[in-house]
Amino acid sequence: MRRREFLGVLGGAAAAWPLAARAQQMPVIGFLETVSANFGTAILAAFRQGLGDAGYVEGQNVAIEYRWAEGRYDRLPELAADLVRRRVNVIVTTSTPASLAAKAATTELPIVFGVGDDPVKLGLVASLNRPGGNATGVNFFLGELAAKRLGLLRELVPAAARIAVLVNPTDAVRTESNLKDVDAAARAIGLQVHIVNASTIAEIDAAFATLVRERLDAIFVVPDSFLNSRRVQLANLAARFAIPSSFGQREYCEVGGLMSYGTNLADARRQIGSYAGRILKGARAADLPVVQATKFELVVNLTTARMLGLTVPPMLLARADEVIE
């Protein structure tokens, strides 16, 4: 190699050294999720917005290591353990199963979670105001809204007496907690509940075959990351078999579901991103109080209601945050 070529190579390498040094110093977020990357677009958009509000932009001053369980909750412990081995600066989760897996994997690395149930009962924090450990985050209140959502379903479908409650049994902790709330709420308003399990695409098809066979009046889908990722399938099956449907997230109504009532998840996920940014700046998870969601929304798909031959009560329409036509 001639001297001029050697100096050129040396100069290029020297110019690259600062970039390599900056890459090594860039903080890393470990992002653990139950669904696949294809269904994580909406989650990431809101999360990145919150991260940006805190002054962090992926690829510029923060890196993100993604781990997607693709609906297989049994993979979560190993995925969480891998992030721990990589010594990321903070682990972020937006579902209860992923949050529990992260908490089980480490008591040292900070965790920012998003859960639909009481994080104290789940063992994620000591208290809401002072978490006290290595985890904090946002409570979506998806599970606690069962009574309200059942009441709205009865209001929209007053003739309903027997309803199917669809759950994902692989999310055992949340399923048990939610079923207790749903059962108590159903008994209070005189509804009979028929539990239907589904943790795969084929089992969702089988669940609707059960609904038709048992002549159930409506379906009430318990919030779950896997089921949410199959919202198009669920909405299409409900339409095909003319079954009124109730969900915990607005995304279902956007693809044809009848009604949803629940937390504004975009706002909650933005808060998760903001908390992750604060921890990267030096805040301790133990000192950051758990954020409790305050934005709730009722969405009614009027087109689906007409297709089902349902007349939406005027008072219900007046209370809806959005009516899809």
C-alpha positions as CSV (number, residue, x, y, z in Angstrom):
1,M,0.0,0.0,0.0
2,R,1.4,3.4,-0.9
3,R,1.9,6.0,1.8
4,R,-0.9,8.3,0.6
5,E,-3.4,5.4,0.5
6,F,-2.3,4.3,4.0
7,L,-2.8,7.8,5.4
8,G,-6.2,8.0,3.8
9,V,-7.3,4.7,5.4
10,L,-5.8,5.9,8.7
11,G,-7.7,9.2,8.5
12,G,-11.0,7.4,7.7
13,A,-10.5,5.1,10.7
14,A,-9.7,8.1,12.9
15,A,-12.8,9.9,11.8
16,A,-14.9,6.8,12.6
17,W,-13.5,6.5,16.2
18,P,-15.6,9.3,17.6
19,L,-18.8,7.8,16.0
20,A,-17.9,4.4,17.6
21,A,-17.3,6.0,20.9
22,R,-20.6,7.9,20.8
23,A,-22.4,4.6,19.8
24,Q,-21.0,2.9,22.8
25,Q,-22.0,5.8,25.1
26,M,-25.5,6.0,23.7
27,P,-28.1,4.6,26.3
28,V,-30.0,1.6,25.3
29,I,-33.7,0.8,26.0
30,G,-34.8,-2.8,26.0
31,F,-38.4,-3.0,24.6
32,L,-40.2,-6.2,25.5
33,E,-43.6,-6.9,23.9
34,T,-46.0,-9.8,23.7
35,V,-47.1,-9.3,20.1
36,S,-45.2,-9.3,16.8
37,A,-43.4,-6.3,15.3
38,N,-46.2,-6.0,12.7
39,F,-48.7,-5.2,15.4
40,G,-46.4,-3.0,17.4
41,T,-46.6,0.1,15.1
42,A,-49.3,1.9,17.1
43,I,-47.6,1.1,20.4
44,L,-44.2,2.4,19.2
45,A,-45.6,5.6,17.7
46,A,-47.0,6.8,21.0
47,F,-44.0,5.5,23.0
48,R,-41.6,7.3,20.7
49,Q,-43.6,10.5,21.1
50,G,-43.2,10.4,24.8
51,L,-39.6,9.5,24.5
52,G,-39.2,12.6,22.2
53,D,-41.0,14.8,24.8
54,A,-38.2,13.8,27.2
55,G,-35.5,14.7,24.7
56,Y,-34.6,11.3,23.2
57,V,-34.8,10.3,19.5
58,E,-34.1,6.7,18.5
59,G,-30.8,6.5,16.5
60,Q,-29.7,10.0,17.5
61,N,-29.2,9.9,21.3
62,V,-30.8,6.6,22.3
63,A,-30.8,3.0,20.9
64,I,-33.6,0.5,21.3
65,E,-33.3,-3.3,21.5
66,Y,-36.6,-4.9,20.5
67,R,-37.8,-8.2,21.7
68,W,-41.2,-9.4,20.2
69,A,-42.8,-12.6,21.7
70,E,-45.1,-12.8,18.7
71,G,-48.1,-14.0,20.8
72,R,-46.1,-16.7,22.5
73,Y,-46.2,-15.7,26.1
74,D,-43.9,-18.6,27.1
75,R,-41.1,-16.9,25.3
76,L,-41.2,-13.8,27.5
77,P,-39.0,-15.0,30.3
78,E,-36.1,-15.8,27.9
79,L,-36.5,-12.6,26.0
80,A,-36.5,-10.6,29.3
81,A,-33.4,-12.5,30.5
82,D,-31.6,-11.7,27.2
83,L,-32.2,-8.0,27.7
84,V,-30.9,-8.3,31.3
85,R,-27.7,-10.0,30.0
86,R,-27.2,-7.2,27.6
87,R,-27.3,-4.7,30.5
88,V,-29.7,-2.3,28.8
89,N,-30.3,1.0,30.7
90,V,-34.0,0.5,31.1
91,I,-36.5,-2.2,30.2
92,V,-39.9,-1.0,28.8
93,T,-43.0,-3.1,28.6
94,T,-46.6,-2.2,27.6
95,S,-48.5,-5.4,28.7
96,T,-49.0,-7.3,31.9
97,P,-47.4,-10.6,30.8
98,A,-44.2,-8.8,29.6
99,S,-44.1,-6.6,32.7
100,L,-44.2,-9.7,35.0
101,A,-41.5,-11.4,32.9
102,A,-39.3,-8.3,33.2
103,K,-39.8,-8.0,36.9
104,A,-39.0,-11.7,37.4
105,A,-35.8,-11.3,35.3
106,T,-34.2,-8.5,37.3
107,T,-34.4,-6.6,40.6
108,E,-31.7,-4.2,39.5
109,L,-32.3,-2.8,36.0
110,P,-35.0,-0.2,36.0
111,I,-38.4,-1.2,34.4
112,V,-41.1,1.1,33.0
113,F,-44.3,-0.9,32.6
114,G,-47.8,-0.6,31.2
115,V,-50.3,-2.9,32.8
116,G,-54.1,-3.2,32.8
117,D,-54.4,-4.4,36.4
118,D,-53.4,-3.1,39.8
119,P,-49.6,-3.1,39.8
120,V,-49.5,-3.5,43.6
121,K,-51.6,-6.7,43.5
122,L,-49.4,-7.9,40.6
123,G,-46.4,-7.5,42.8
124,L,-44.7,-5.0,40.5
125,V,-44.5,-2.1,43.1
126,A,-44.9,-1.7,46.8
127,S,-47.3,1.2,46.4
128,L,-48.5,3.5,43.7
129,N,-47.1,6.7,45.1
130,R,-43.7,5.2,46.1
131,P,-43.0,2.1,44.0
132,G,-39.9,1.4,46.1
133,G,-38.2,-1.1,43.8
134,N,-36.8,-1.1,40.3
135,A,-40.2,-0.7,38.5
136,T,-42.7,2.0,37.8
137,G,-45.0,2.9,35.0
138,V,-48.7,3.3,34.0
139,N,-51.8,1.5,35.0
140,F,-54.3,1.3,32.1
141,F,-57.2,0.2,34.2
142,L,-58.3,-2.2,31.5
143,G,-59.4,-4.9,34.0
144,E,-61.1,-2.6,36.5
145,L,-63.5,-1.3,33.8
146,A,-65.4,-4.6,33.4
147,A,-68.5,-3.5,35.3
148,K,-68.8,-0.3,33.3
149,R,-68.3,-2.0,30.0
150,L,-70.8,-4.7,30.7
151,G,-73.4,-2.1,31.7
152,L,-72.8,-0.3,28.4
153,L,-73.2,-3.6,26.5
154,R,-76.5,-4.3,28.3
155,E,-77.6,-0.7,27.5
156,L,-76.8,-1.2,23.8
157,V,-78.2,-4.8,23.6
158,P,-81.0,-4.8,26.2
159,A,-82.2,-8.3,25.1
160,A,-78.9,-9.9,25.8
161,A,-79.1,-12.5,28.6
162,R,-76.3,-14.9,27.9
163,I,-72.9,-13.6,26.8
164,A,-69.6,-15.2,25.9
165,V,-66.5,-13.9,27.7
166,L,-63.5,-14.5,25.5
167,V,-60.1,-14.8,27.4
168,N,-56.6,-15.8,26.6
169,P,-55.7,-18.6,29.1
170,T,-52.0,-18.2,28.5
171,D,-52.2,-14.9,30.2
172,A,-53.1,-16.7,33.4
173,V,-52.7,-13.9,36.0
174,R,-54.8,-11.3,34.1
175,T,-57.3,-13.9,33.1
176,E,-58.1,-15.0,36.6
177,S,-58.3,-11.4,37.9
178,N,-60.5,-10.2,35.0
179,L,-62.9,-13.2,35.2
180,K,-63.5,-12.4,38.9
181,D,-64.5,-8.8,38.0
182,V,-66.6,-9.9,35.0
183,D,-68.4,-12.5,36.9
184,A,-69.3,-10.2,39.8
185,A,-70.4,-7.4,37.4
186,A,-72.5,-9.9,35.3
187,R,-74.3,-11.2,38.3
188,A,-75.1,-7.7,39.5
189,I,-77.0,-6.9,36.3
190,G,-78.4,-10.4,35.7
191,L,-76.2,-11.6,32.8
192,Q,-75.2,-15.3,32.4
193,V,-71.6,-15.7,31.5
194,H,-70.1,-18.4,29.3
195,I,-66.3,-18.5,29.4
196,V,-64.5,-19.2,26.0
197,N,-60.8,-19.6,25.7
198,A,-58.5,-18.7,22.7
199,S,-54.8,-18.3,22.5
200,T,-54.3,-19.1,18.8
201,I,-55.9,-18.1,15.5
202,A,-57.6,-21.5,15.2
203,E,-59.0,-21.3,18.7
204,I,-60.6,-17.9,18.0
205,D,-62.4,-19.5,15.0
206,A,-63.4,-22.4,17.4
207,A,-64.6,-19.9,20.0
208,F,-67.1,-18.3,17.5
209,A,-68.3,-21.8,16.5
210,T,-69.1,-22.3,20.2
211,L,-71.0,-19.0,20.3
212,V,-73.1,-20.0,17.4
213,R,-73.8,-23.5,18.7
214,E,-74.7,-22.2,22.2
215,R,-76.8,-19.4,20.7
216,L,-75.1,-16.8,22.9
217,D,-76.4,-13.2,22.6
218,A,-73.1,-11.2,22.6
219,I,-69.4,-11.5,23.0
220,F,-67.3,-9.6,25.6
221,V,-63.6,-9.7,24.9
222,V,-61.3,-9.4,27.9
223,P,-58.3,-7.1,27.1
224,D,-55.2,-9.1,26.0
225,S,-52.3,-8.2,23.8
226,F,-52.6,-11.4,21.6
227,L,-56.4,-10.9,21.2
228,N,-55.8,-7.3,20.3
229,S,-53.4,-8.3,17.6
230,R,-56.2,-10.4,16.2
231,R,-58.8,-7.6,16.3
232,V,-59.5,-7.8,12.5
233,Q,-60.3,-11.5,12.8
234,L,-62.5,-11.0,15.8
235,A,-64.4,-8.1,14.3
236,N,-64.9,-10.0,11.0
237,L,-66.2,-13.1,12.8
238,A,-68.6,-11.1,14.9
239,A,-69.9,-9.5,11.8
240,R,-70.2,-12.8,9.9
241,F,-72.2,-14.4,12.6
242,A,-74.1,-11.2,13.5
243,I,-72.9,-11.2,17.1
244,P,-72.9,-7.9,19.1
245,S,-69.4,-7.4,20.4
246,S,-67.8,-5.4,23.2
247,F,-64.1,-4.6,23.5
248,G,-61.7,-2.7,25.8
249,Q,-59.9,-0.7,23.1
250,R,-61.0,1.6,20.3
251,E,-58.9,-0.2,17.7
252,Y,-61.5,-2.9,17.5
253,C,-64.2,-0.5,16.5
254,E,-62.0,1.0,13.9
255,V,-62.0,-2.3,12.1
256,G,-65.7,-3.1,12.6
257,G,-66.3,-4.0,16.2
258,L,-69.5,-2.8,17.7
259,M,-68.5,-1.0,20.9
260,S,-65.5,-0.3,23.0
261,Y,-64.9,1.4,26.3
262,G,-61.5,1.7,27.9
263,T,-58.4,3.7,28.4
264,N,-56.9,6.0,25.7
265,L,-53.9,3.8,25.2
266,A,-52.0,6.2,23.0
267,D,-51.9,8.7,25.9
268,A,-50.8,6.0,28.3
269,R,-48.1,4.7,26.0
270,R,-46.8,8.3,25.5
271,Q,-46.5,8.5,29.3
272,I,-44.5,5.3,29.3
273,G,-42.0,6.8,26.8
274,S,-41.8,10.0,28.9
275,Y,-41.0,7.9,32.1
276,A,-38.3,5.9,30.2
277,G,-36.7,9.2,29.2
278,R,-36.7,10.5,32.8
279,I,-35.0,7.4,34.0
280,L,-32.3,7.7,31.3
281,K,-31.7,11.2,32.6
282,G,-31.1,9.8,36.1
283,A,-34.5,9.5,37.8
284,R,-35.0,6.4,40.0
285,A,-37.9,4.1,39.3
286,A,-38.4,3.8,43.0
287,D,-39.2,7.5,43.2
288,L,-41.5,7.9,40.2
289,P,-45.1,7.3,41.2
290,V,-47.2,5.0,39.1
291,V,-49.3,7.0,36.6
292,Q,-53.0,6.1,36.7
293,A,-54.7,6.6,33.4
294,T,-57.3,9.4,33.4
295,K,-58.5,9.4,29.8
296,F,-61.3,6.9,29.0
297,E,-63.3,6.7,25.8
298,L,-66.5,5.2,24.6
299,V,-66.6,4.4,20.9
300,V,-69.6,3.1,19.0
301,N,-69.5,1.8,15.4
302,L,-72.9,2.9,14.2
303,T,-72.5,1.2,10.8
304,T,-72.0,-2.1,12.6
305,A,-75.0,-1.4,14.9
306,R,-77.2,-0.9,11.8
307,M,-75.9,-4.0,10.2
308,L,-76.9,-6.0,13.4
309,G,-80.4,-4.3,13.4
310,L,-79.6,-2.5,16.7
311,T,-80.9,0.9,17.6
312,V,-78.4,2.8,19.6
313,P,-80.1,4.6,22.5
314,P,-79.8,8.4,22.0
315,M,-78.4,8.8,25.5
316,L,-75.6,6.3,24.7
317,L,-74.8,8.1,21.5
318,A,-74.6,11.4,23.4
319,R,-72.1,9.9,25.9
320,A,-69.9,8.4,23.2
321,D,-66.5,10.1,22.6
322,E,-66.6,8.9,19.0
323,V,-69.3,7.5,16.7
324,I,-68.0,5.7,13.6
325,E,-70.3,5.9,10.6
